[in-house]
């Protein structure tokens, strides 16, 4: 009788611990999903045209290495920075890397970024505002 009682008590503890662990795992996964969806949307800024803003850059070809997360002026020539946006192929000016630090990667054909290997996106420069 004692063995049966101890077995039942031990089984109950294991089940309770298993349920608690399952709840913790579910809670952690839910938190991860929320962080993932938040991080995917928090960095994205959409323009009025529905294009995805990636960075601001100098409109001069020789200053395409200048990039910023915010509007401002080019530190080399003083011109107003313009938006580098992911757009549709019918509006694009070039294929570019969607990473801020690779704003200087601009190609005429689709492909991959030579620095990070991400797929190049159809992009264009447009005046901020």
N, C-alpha and C positions, 0 to 999 in steps of 0.2 A: 504494500500500500504506500509506504514511504517513497519507494522508487517511482511509482506512478505520479504521486503528488509532486515530487521534485522534477520529474520530466515535464509535467504540465506547467509548473512555475517557470522552468527554464525555457520552454517553448514560448510562453507568453512574453518573457523578457526579450527573446530573440525577435519575435514578431514586432513588438513595440519598438525595438531598436531599428529594425529594418524599415518600419513605417517612418520613423523620424529621419533616417538617412535618406529615404526616398523623397521626403518633403524638402530636406536641405538641398539635395541634388536638383530637384525641380525649381526651387527658389533661385539657386545659383544659375541655372540655365535660363530662367526667365530674366534675371538681371543681365545676363550676357546678351540675350536677344534685344533687350531694351537698349543696352549700350551700343550694340551694333547698329540698330536702326537709327539711334540718335546720332552716332558718329557719321553715318552715311548721309544724313540730312543736314547736320549742323554745318558742315563745310561747304555745302552747296548754296549758291546764290543764283537765283534765276533772274534774268533781265525781263523787261516788259514784253519782249518778243518771244519769251519762253525759251531763250537760249541759256545755256549754263555758263555763268561767269567763272573763269579759271583764274585769271590774274589781270593786273593792269601792267602795261608796258609802254615804252616809248614808241611812237609811230615811225621813227626813223629806222630804216633797215640796219644802219651801222650801230644802233643802240638796242637791238632786239634782245640783248643779254640783260637789259634792265627789266626787273619785274618786281611787283609789289602786291600785297593782298588788299591794299587800299588805294583809292585815287590820290593823285598828287602830281608832282612835277618831276621830270627827268633830272637827276642830279648832274648829268653831263651837259645838257643843252637847255634845260629849263622849260621845255615843251610840256604841255599837259599830257599825262599818261592816258592811254586809251584802254578800253576793255578788250581782253583776249577771250573770246567766247567759243564754246562748242556749238556748232550750228548744223544746218542741213547741207548736203552736198551742192544743192543749187545756189546757196548763198556763200559758200566757202571761198576763201582766198588761198588757203594752204592747208596741208595736213600737219598737225602739230601734236606734240606730246601734252597730255592733260596734266602733267605735273608742273607745279609752280616753278621749281628750280630748273626745269628744262624748257623754259619759254623760248629759248634760242633755237630749239629744234623745229625747223620749218622745212617741209618737203613738198614737192609738186605731185608726188604719187603716194598712194596708201602704203603702209608698211609698219615697221616697228621702230620705236625710239632707239637710237644707237647707244644711248647711255643706260636706260633702264629696261629696255625691251618691251615696254607697254605698247599696245596698239595705238597708232597715230589716229587722231580724230579730225574730222573736217572742222576747221576753225576759221575765224575771221577777226579782224580788228575793227572796233567801232567806237566812236566817240562816246565817252561816259556822259550819262545824263539823260 
